[in-house]
């Protein structure tokens, strides 16, 4: 499968300040704004918001 500029790889970092991050892909056409997902942060031990870094 070819890499696409409409679905780039993005890094999302924890808003809890632990430095935990995930790597995911997003569709720029459907989500042009920064991605915000609620994911598990193992350092804190609970789900927190993760925001897209640039």
C-alpha positions as CSV (number, residue, x, y, z in Angstrom):
1,X,0.0,0.0,0.0
2,X,1.4,3.4,-1.0
3,X,2.0,6.2,1.4
4,X,-0.4,9.1,1.0
5,X,-0.3,12.8,1.8
6,X,-4.1,12.8,2.5
7,X,-3.5,10.2,5.4
8,X,-0.2,11.2,7.1
9,X,1.4,9.7,10.1
10,X,0.9,11.9,13.2
11,X,2.2,11.8,16.8
12,X,-0.3,12.4,19.6
13,X,1.1,13.3,23.0
14,X,-0.5,13.0,26.5
15,X,-2.0,16.2,28.0
16,X,-1.1,14.8,31.5
17,X,2.5,15.9,31.0
18,X,4.0,12.4,31.3
19,X,5.6,12.4,27.9
20,X,3.7,9.3,26.7
21,X,2.9,9.3,23.0
22,X,1.2,7.3,20.4
23,X,1.7,7.2,16.6
24,X,-1.3,7.0,14.3
25,X,-2.7,8.1,10.9
26,X,-5.4,10.6,10.2
27,X,-7.4,11.6,7.1
28,X,-6.6,15.3,6.4
29,X,-9.6,15.7,4.2
30,X,-12.1,14.7,6.9
31,X,-10.1,16.0,9.9
32,X,-8.1,19.1,8.9
33,X,-7.8,20.3,12.6
34,X,-5.5,18.8,15.2
35,X,-6.5,15.3,16.3
36,X,-7.6,14.8,19.9
37,X,-8.2,11.3,21.2
38,X,-8.9,9.8,24.6
39,X,-6.3,7.0,25.1
40,X,-4.8,5.1,28.0
41,X,-1.7,6.7,29.6
42,X,0.2,3.9,31.5
43,X,2.2,6.3,33.6
44,X,-0.9,7.9,35.1
45,X,-2.8,4.6,34.9
46,X,-6.0,6.0,33.4
47,X,-7.4,7.4,30.2
48,X,-6.5,11.0,29.3
49,X,-6.7,13.3,26.3
50,X,-3.9,13.0,23.7
51,X,-3.4,15.9,21.3
52,X,-1.7,15.9,17.9
53,X,1.8,17.4,17.8
54,X,3.3,19.1,14.8
